[in-house]
Amino acid sequence: MAIRRWRKLAILHKIEATYGADAAPAAADAMVASNVTFTPMEGEEVNRDLLLPYMGNQGVLLAGLYGRLEFDVEIAGAGAAGDVPAYGSLLRVSGLSETVTASTSVEYSVVEDDQESGSLYFISEKVQHVLLGGRATFTMTFTPKGIPKLRFTYQGLLGTISDIGAMPAVDQSAWTKPVIVSKANTTMSLHGWSAVAESLSVDLGNTLTPRFLIGDEVMAITDRSSTGTAVVEARDVATVNWFDIAQQRTRGALALVHGTVAGNIVEVAAPKVEIGRPTQGQTDGIVNYSLPLMLCPDAGMDELVLTVR
C-alpha cells in the first residue's frame, strides 16, 4: 500500500447551475491555494441513551454531516483589465455578485437574494472528497513585505468520497503572479488620511449555517457583519484624531489599491467605516495604533466592494 503525501493536493471549484447539483469542476476550475485545513466530516453525534441491564458505550448516530475547508488564495489581478480572476467563483459563493465591464474591470458587491453556490472537489493524493451546495466567507490580509491573501472558509454538503486513479490535471494559466505589499505597490486611505500602515485585515463576516430539514438540506449564509483591523503609525491628533473619530462614531471611507499595472490591480472600498477603541502599541520602537473597523452599509448591501482591474 502506497503512502499518501500531504503536499499532493488539488482543489477544483465551479459555480452550480442548480443548488446542490454537481457542477463537475475540471482542470480549468483549479484553485491554487496554501495553508490548507480540511475537516472531511463536520456535524453532530446523536446519543441513543438506551436503558439496558448493563453499562457501556452504546455508540452514536451521525447527523447533519458536511465538509469544511479553509485555505489561502493569493490576491492578484486577472492578467488583463476586465478579465475575471481565477478565484472569482469563490467570491461569488461568498455572497458577492460579479459585474464585468469589458476591458475595464470586474466588480464584486454584496448580494442577499439569489446567492450562488458551488461544487468543490478536494483531492488529497488520489482520494477525492466532493462538497456540494458550497458557500463561503473570507478575510483579506495586506501586510508589508508579504503577499496579500484571501483566506476562505468553505462549507459544503457531503457528496461522494472515493479513490481516483490519478491526481487530476490542474490548469494554472488563469492565475496571475501577485506583487508584494509595499509603498510602491499599495496605497491606503482611511477617513481621508493617506495612511502609513503596518497592516490591514478585512473580514466579510458571513455566518455559514448548515440547515438539515425534512425536505431540504442547504448551506445557508444567514447573517453578515463585516469588520476589520488597521494597524497604523501614530500621528499627532492635529493630523488625525482617532480618539475623537471613535468617540463621535464618525463614519468615513476606507480605500486600498494594490497593484499598479492594468490587469494586476485589486481595489478594496468601504464607504462608511466606524472606528472602534484604538489600542496603542509599538513596532521597532515606533508608536502605532490598532484600529478596530466596523464596515457599515450606506444605502444597503454596499459596505464592501472589491474591484479587479
C-alpha positions in Angstrom: 0.0 0.0 0.0 1.5 3.3 -1.1 1.8 6.2 1.4 -0.2 9.4 0.7 1.7 12.7 0.7 0.1 15.8 2.3 1.6 18.2 -0.2 -0.1 16.5 -3.2 -3.4 18.3 -3.1 -5.8 19.7 -5.7 -8.9 21.9 -5.3 -11.4 22.2 -8.1 -14.3 24.6 -7.8 -17.2 25.6 -10.1 -20.4 27.5 -9.8 -23.6 25.3 -9.8 -26.4 25.9 -12.2 -28.8 24.3 -9.7 -28.2 24.2 -5.9 -26.6 21.0 -4.8 -26.3 19.6 -8.3 -22.7 18.6 -9.1 -21.2 21.1 -11.5 -18.3 18.7 -12.3 -15.3 21.1 -12.0 -12.4 20.3 -14.2 -8.8 21.4 -14.8 -9.7 24.9 -15.8 -11.5 25.3 -12.4 -8.4 24.6 -10.3 -7.8 26.8 -7.2 -4.2 27.5 -6.3 -4.2 27.5 -2.5 -1.9 27.4 0.5 -2.2 26.9 4.3 -5.0 24.3 3.8 -7.0 22.9 6.7 -9.6 20.2 5.8 -12.3 18.7 8.0 -13.9 15.9 6.0 -16.9 15.4 8.2 -18.4 18.1 10.4 -21.8 17.5 12.1 -23.4 16.1 15.2 -23.3 12.9 17.1 -26.7 11.7 18.5 -26.6 9.5 21.5 -29.2 6.8 21.8 -29.3 6.8 25.7 -30.8 3.3 25.9 -31.6 1.9 29.3 -30.2 -1.6 29.5 -29.4 -4.2 32.2 -25.6 -3.4 31.8 -23.4 -0.3 31.3 -21.2 0.5 28.4 -20.8 2.7 25.3 -23.8 2.3 23.0 -22.3 4.2 20.1 -23.9 7.2 18.3 -25.7 8.1 15.1 -24.1 10.7 12.9 -26.4 13.6 11.7 -26.1 16.7 9.7 -22.8 15.9 8.0 -21.0 18.4 5.9 -17.4 19.2 4.9 -15.3 22.2 5.9 -12.2 23.6 4.1 -10.1 26.6 5.0 -7.3 27.8 2.7 -5.5 30.9 1.5 -5.5 32.3 -2.0 -3.1 35.0 -3.3 -4.8 38.3 -4.1 -3.9 39.4 -7.6 -5.5 40.6 -10.8 -6.7 38.5 -13.7 -4.0 39.3 -16.3 -6.0 41.8 -18.3 -8.4 44.5 -17.2 -12.0 43.2 -17.5 -11.0 39.6 -17.1 -12.4 37.5 -14.3 -9.8 36.5 -11.7 -9.3 32.8 -11.2 -10.7 33.0 -7.6 -13.9 34.7 -8.8 -16.1 31.7 -8.2 -15.1 31.7 -4.6 -16.1 35.3 -4.2 -19.4 34.5 -5.8 -20.3 31.7 -3.3 -19.4 34.1 -0.5 -22.5 36.2 -1.3 -21.0 38.6 -3.8 -22.2 39.4 -7.3 -19.8 39.6 -10.2 -20.2 42.5 -12.6 -17.9 42.5 -15.7 -17.2 45.7 -17.6 -15.4 44.6 -20.7 -11.7 45.7 -21.0 -12.1 47.7 -17.8 -12.9 45.9 -14.5 -14.7 43.2 -12.6 -16.6 44.3 -9.5 -17.8 42.2 -6.6 -20.6 43.6 -4.5 -22.7 42.1 -1.7 -26.0 40.4 -2.6 -28.5 38.8 -0.3 -31.0 37.3 -2.7 -30.3 34.5 -5.2 -26.8 33.8 -3.8 -24.8 31.4 -5.8 -23.4 28.0 -4.7 -20.5 25.9 -5.8 -19.3 22.3 -6.2 -15.8 21.7 -4.8 -13.6 18.7 -5.3 -10.8 18.3 -2.7 -8.3 15.7 -3.8 -5.7 14.5 -1.3 -3.3 12.3 -3.2 -5.9 10.2 -5.2 -8.7 10.4 -2.6 -11.4 12.7 -3.7 -13.9 14.4 -1.5 -16.9 16.1 -3.2 -18.7 19.0 -1.5 -21.9 20.3 -3.0 -24.0 23.4 -2.4 -21.0 25.1 -1.1 -20.9 28.6 0.4 -18.1 30.6 2.0 -16.8 33.6 3.8 -13.4 35.2 3.7 -10.9 37.5 5.3 -8.4 39.7 3.4 -4.9 40.5 4.8 -2.5 43.0 3.5 0.9 43.1 5.3 4.0 44.9 4.0 6.8 42.7 2.7 4.2 39.9 2.2 1.8 38.5 -0.4 -1.7 39.7 0.2 -4.1 36.8 0.9 -7.7 35.9 0.9 -8.5 33.2 3.5 -11.6 31.3 2.7 -13.7 29.2 5.0 -15.8 27.0 2.7 -18.6 24.6 3.8 -20.5 22.2 1.6 -22.9 19.2 1.8 -21.2 15.8 1.6 -21.0 14.3 -1.8 -19.0 11.2 -2.6 -15.7 10.2 -1.1 -13.7 7.9 -3.4 -10.4 6.7 -4.7 -9.4 8.0 -8.1 -6.8 6.5 -10.4 -4.5 9.6 -10.6 -4.3 13.1 -9.5 -6.3 15.5 -11.7 -4.7 17.9 -14.2 -4.8 21.5 -13.0 -4.7 24.5 -15.3 -2.9 27.4 -13.6 -2.8 29.7 -16.7 -5.6 31.9 -15.4 -3.7 32.7 -12.2 -1.7 35.9 -12.1 1.5 36.3 -10.2 0.9 38.6 -7.2 3.0 41.6 -6.1 4.3 42.3 -2.7 2.5 44.7 -0.4 4.7 47.8 -0.3 4.9 51.6 -0.7 5.5 51.1 -4.4 2.6 48.7 -4.9 0.0 49.7 -2.3 -1.9 52.8 -1.2 -4.4 53.1 1.6 -6.7 55.9 2.8 -8.7 55.7 6.0 -11.2 58.5 7.0 -9.4 60.8 4.5 -5.9 60.2 5.8 -3.3 58.8 3.4 -2.4 56.0 5.8 1.1 54.8 6.8 0.0 51.4 7.8 1.6 48.2 9.1 -1.3 46.0 8.1 -4.9 45.9 7.1 -7.3 42.9 7.5 -10.9 42.9 6.5 -13.4 40.1 7.4 -16.5 39.8 5.3 -18.2 38.2 8.3 -20.7 35.8 6.8 -22.4 33.4 9.1 -22.5 29.9 7.4 -25.3 27.8 8.8 -25.8 24.2 7.8 -29.6 23.6 7.6 -30.7 19.9 7.6 -34.5 19.8 7.5 -37.3 17.4 6.3 -37.5 18.2 2.6 -34.4 20.3 2.3 -30.7 20.5 3.1 -28.8 23.7 2.4 -25.6 25.5 3.4 -27.0 29.0 4.0 -25.5 32.4 4.6 -27.8 33.6 7.4 -26.1 36.8 8.5 -23.2 39.1 7.8 -21.3 41.6 9.9 -18.1 42.9 8.2 -15.3 44.1 10.3 -11.5 44.6 10.2 -8.4 45.9 11.8 -5.9 48.5 10.6 -2.6 48.9 12.3 -1.3 52.4 11.5 1.7 54.5 12.6 0.6 57.0 15.3 0.5 60.7 14.4 -0.3 63.8 16.5 -4.0 64.5 17.0 -3.8 67.6 14.7 -3.0 65.3 11.8 -5.6 62.6 12.6 -7.6 62.3 15.8 -8.6 58.6 16.0 -9.9 59.1 19.6 -12.4 61.8 18.6 -13.4 59.8 15.5 -14.1 56.8 17.7 -15.9 58.8 20.4 -18.1 60.7 17.9 -18.9 57.4 16.0 -17.9 59.2 12.8 -18.2 57.2 9.6 -15.6 57.6 6.9 -14.2 55.7 3.9 -11.6 53.0 3.6 -9.9 52.6 0.3 -7.0 50.4 -0.6 -5.5 50.0 -4.0 -2.9 47.2 -4.5 -1.0 46.9 -7.8 0.0 49.5 -10.4 -0.2 47.6 -13.7 -3.5 47.1 -15.5 -4.5 43.5 -15.3 -3.0 43.2 -11.8 -4.8 45.8 -9.7 -7.2 45.0 -6.9 -9.2 47.7 -5.0 -10.9 47.4 -1.7 -13.6 50.0 -0.9 -15.8 50.5 2.2 -17.7 53.8 2.2 -18.9 54.0 5.8 -16.4 52.7 8.3 -16.6 53.3 12.1 -13.5 53.1 14.2 -13.6 51.2 17.5 -11.5 51.9 20.6 -7.8 52.5 19.5 -5.2 50.4 21.2 -1.6 51.9 21.4 1.4 49.7 20.7 4.8 49.9 19.1 6.8 48.2 16.3 10.6 48.8 16.1 10.2 51.4 18.8 7.7 53.4 16.7 4.3 54.1 18.3 1.3 52.7 16.4 -2.4 52.3 16.9 -4.5 49.2 16.3 -7.9 50.4 15.0 -10.9 48.1 15.0 -13.0 48.7 11.9 -16.8 48.3 11.5 -17.9 48.3 7.9 -21.4 49.7 7.8 -23.8 49.7 4.9 -24.6 53.2 3.5 -27.6 52.6 1.2 -27.8 48.9 1.9 -25.5 45.9 0.9 -22.8 48.3 -0.1 -20.4 48.1 2.9 -17.7 46.4 0.9 -16.8 46.4 -2.8 -13.9 44.6 -4.4 -12.7 45.6 -7.9 -10.2 43.7 -10.0 -8.9 45.7 -13.0 
